[in-house]
Structure formats: structure tokens, C-alpha cells
Amino acid sequence: MTTTTIDGHTVHVNEEGFLTDPSEWDEDLAKSLAAQIGIDLTDEHWKAIRFLREDYAAQGETATLRRISTVGGIPTKQLFVLFPQKPAKKLAYVAGLPKPHGCV
């Protein structure tokens, strides 16, 4: 397990840069992570991030796009607008959670 510092936050990450300890995450860190991948967070982004973190706490794993859409109520097309190209991977990254199973 590697540690890195992002805007003054020392966090544990895996080889792909995903946080390995979700408790190290906070909203300021999310803003920094989003900026690193070119995303400016809006209220819609925060709705998706909060859903993903709450669902992770309840389920013990990072939700897939289908679950975010059906349970979280955020249409898949909107997730692609908010987190272009690889929404599940980018959303998990910004939310400080492991990459969802099945993501490449």
C-alpha cells in the first residue's frame, strides 16, 4: 500500500491511485481529486458522490452504474455527462472508494 499527498491530505492509495481507506476521504479531498481529472463539482456531482458513499457503507462494495441509476435515481446518460468516458471509475475515484468490480 502506497501513501501520497494530495493538496495537503496524506492518503493511502493503490497502484491506480484509488484510495484504499475510504475513511481518509472528505469533501475537500473530493474537490482535489475531481480537479485532477478535469471535473468541476456541481450539486449534481455531489448527489452522485453522496449516493455512492452511502451505498458503499451499506453494501460493502462500490455500486455499478446500473445500481447508481436504478437505486440512486441518476440516469446513466446523466452519469456520462457528469463523469465523461468512464463514469463509474471516475465517480468512485472522486468519492474515495474502490473501483467497481468489472471496471477496466
Secondary structure as GFF3:
##gff-version 3
##sequence-region A 1 104
A	DSSP	beta_strand	2	6	.	.	.	ID=ss1
A	DSSP	beta_strand	9	13	.	.	.	ID=ss2
A	DSSP	three_ten_helix	22	24	.	.	.	ID=ss3
A	DSSP	alpha_helix	27	36	.	.	.	ID=ss4
A	DSSP	alpha_helix	43	59	.	.	.	ID=ss5
A	DSSP	alpha_helix	65	70	.	.	.	ID=ss6
A	DSSP	alpha_helix	76	82	.	.	.	ID=ss7
A	DSSP	alpha_helix	87	95	.	.	.	ID=ss8
###
